[in-house]
Amino acid sequence: MPRMTVTLGLTACLLVALGTPELTAAPTSYSALSDASKECVACHKESDPGIFAQWGESLHYRANVGCYECHQAKKGEIDAHEHFGKFIATIVSPMDCGKCHEHENTEFQSSHHAKAGRILGSLDNRLAEVVEGNRGMITEGFPGGVSAAAVNGCWQCHGSVVKVLDDGTLDPATWPNTGIGRINPDGSEGSCAACHSRHTFSVEQARHPDNCGKCHMGPDHPQKEIYYESKHGIAFTAHKDKLNMDRPKWIVGEDYHLAPTCATCHMSATKDQPVTHDVGMRISWNNRPIISVRPEVSDAKLGLPGKDVPWTVRRDNMQNVCLNCHDSQWVDNFYVQYDALIDLYHEKFAKPGKALMALAKPLLKPAAFSNKLDFIWFELWHHEGRRARHGAAMMGPDYTHWHGTYEIARNFYTEMIPELEELVHKSKSSGDPAKVAAADKLHAKLREVLDSKNHRWFENKMDPAEAAQRKKSAQEFKARYK
């Protein structure tokens, strides 16, 4: 069977399993298509009926955009291969989509989404490639092996570097892949299909919160779970059939008002703003790092044009969305609460934790994640710390507290501090002058942290006035519920 048929056939099977439209949607007329696409359809309507039906549901079909218009390639292009006398490419990259959707592609290329593949080689990837994985997956593109944990995990959200083999096929370690930061053979970054699933490219699906859930969920960034816990998500679940998500024009306050989705807040149009494909243009904190930074700072590190857009402008953009359903006092006070949680996390845990880990480094085994302390600290900021910050950003109280600040505090006081104390003790007893000196510095910083206002309670040194207030509150509680 020709290679293109096999590739698309496998894709069809996957899409059918995920909920392909019924085949009654298959188009019955396509006389206005280009001759090249007519040839494609003549075969693929029989070999790939699922894909054929999905295309028939799409706006592409209604605009007479067929298979060849998207998959065409030129001889000599790195991912071009001959298929029944024509050169085609299996992957339709953002560069290809940009031939028609130029504005959307330009915005997308300026976003963190398109750059998600650059995480490859980071600390997160070391976990999947070394700590969790091995080099047991051998392919033509990876003769020395690659970690199946990275291939099936990290790369499926962040994107793989797609490798084209000598015969024009795509290496199985890197394809199939719709990671949003996929690095394509033509040099472009990203995957439009990460959100606009082939081959219907439904705007209704792209606007649904579940569409974001493939990647934005789990222990380190549970935005989907937070959303459904929040009042926004509760309202969506109750009213999702009344939100007109299939309308071409979808403006909050005009076309719907009962609930927002992820797209509403981060991308979709308001009466004052157009749709944006740069999801960072409405956020005022980047909560990915150990210590949150303003988005223009992270944009500058990636060389993105957003480096020139201050966080205050982005916050105004988001508040413009909020004001379609809430009054100004509600919106302003929410941001006071949100900023206060970021400040709490920074001052009480992130900054002292980062300083302590820097001083502990000379005393630890050098390989990353070869120490218990490495895992404790990583989960404290990368999991619990992010959950607390994202929970506050999206008004999910359970994720802010029980899955966030509670777990940060528990692990800081019962895991990280005891491990640091043990490290100091062992190092001071080592007889190695360098280790003793490093341990003295770490011990001094540890004492400074625990004696500070934020942590002195831990050693029963709470300020007497605060202790009295706590006692009074406890007595009032008992009186209410005795």
Secondary structure, 3 states (H helix, E strand, C coil): CCHHHHHHHHHHHHHHHCCCCCHHHCCCCCCCCCHHHHHHHHHHHHHCHHHHHHHHHCHHHHCCCCHHHHHECCCCCCCCEEECCEEECCCCCHHHHCCCCHHHHHHHHCCCCCCHHHHCCCHHHHHHHHHCCCCCECCCCCCCCECHHHHHHHHHHHCCECCECCCCCECCCCCCCCCCCCECCCCCECCHHHCCCCCCCCHHHHHCHHHHCCCCCCCCCCHHHHHHHCHHHHHHHHHHHHCCCCCCCCCECCCECCCCCHHHHHCCCCCCCCCCCCCCCCCCCECCCCCCECHHHHHHHCCCHHHHCCHHHHHHHHHHHHCCCCCHHHHHHHHHHHHHHHHHHHHHHHHHHHHHHHHHHHHCCCCCCCCHHHHHHHHHHHHHHHHHHHHHHCCCHHHHHHHHHHHHHHHHHHHHHHHHHHHHHHHHCCCCHHHHHHHHHHHHHHHHHHCCCCCHHHHCCCCHHHHHHHHHHHHHHHHHHC
